[in-house]
């Protein structure tokens, strides 16, 4: 019943290297197995007969029935026969162990149209014809329910299956896949390095569970609730998903450029579901970046620009200070010798140096400060020296300075 899928996650992800190989464990829930099975019996294998059926090396398994949990008791009688096509040459242990098992059976036409004489086959969604469930108190023989619990022990498994059969709807619901929370029993038992998913029936119970999950405090459970609601397109659920557009929960991560990001997974999931349902909503804030981390990563470009921006005004201010230094504000002066022409505005020559004022226009004094030009020159020199020192020291783009500040905003280019 367990199946392991190999997922290759391509590059471009925010929090992952370009290519990552990870195992996601996917299992069927007890409730889905019950819904997906046509007949469920508890019994012991009485006989196994080898037959070539329609060109297949099949086994006809006869089981002495001790209890019928699902299906008509009258039609099953005291024995049930079904077809199995085992893999490999060695027969499975349950053919001959004479122990009590739980058999989940389906019509054989679901997998292989072998023979109308034997309409049942052992349920197996992966076409591996997996073993039936051995009923003993071995902790390795377990099932997994929709509450993310591990059901162990003969009595507990039989009670859980019986209750699931009673709750099972008459019409088989579609299958839904939910991600198992990291703090659940199932996750702790099955985790294989990436994640665990559980196949469950998409019925009213899942919808009720989803609404409970949406009220949880942790982000993972709320995300689970939002994703589960994707199977139930109703006006009430549309309103619920719209309310999640302002969900405050976020995950923080860092990409390969050292840029810290906030991702809002519940908002994103709700927005994508509404979009799939053709519901028009305003795009919420789905991610934010730390501008400080962007500045730190692009420090050569940022400091280079600041150096340019600071040096040019410093040169202009210093030139202005040198030009008007020592001149009376508002008074005319000889441009050649800077003599004050106060009282002689109409003179043709400078009384001090004799320069012709018609050829060299007078210069009018302006008030200039002494501090600001020096401050600007000091800042500009500091910028240039610091910029050069960082290059000499080989400061990398991703460095410890990234952790000094968290300054988040919504990127306008996304």
Buried (B, 14 or more C-beta within 10 A) or exposed (E): BEBEEEEEBEEEEEEBEEEEEBBBBBBBBBBBBBBBBBBBBBBBBBEBEEBEBEEEEBBBBBBBBEEBBBBEEEEBEEEBBBBBBBEEEEEBEBBEEEEBBBBBBBBBEEBBEBBEEBBBBBBBBEEEBBBBBBBBEEEEBBBBBBEBBBBBBBEBBBEBBBBBBEBBEEEBBEBBBBBBBEEBBBBEBBBEEBBBBBBBBBBEBBBEBBBEBBEBEEBBBBBBBBBBBBBBBEEEBBEBBBEBBEBEBBBEBBBEEBBBBBBBBBBBBBBBBBEEEEEEEEEBEBBBBBBBBBBBBBBEEBBBEBBEEBBEBBBEBBEEBEEBEEBBEEBBBBBBEBBBBEEBEEEEEBEBEEBEBEEEEBBBBEEBEEEEBBEBBEBBBEBBEEBEEBEEEEEEEBEEBBEEEEBBEEEEEE
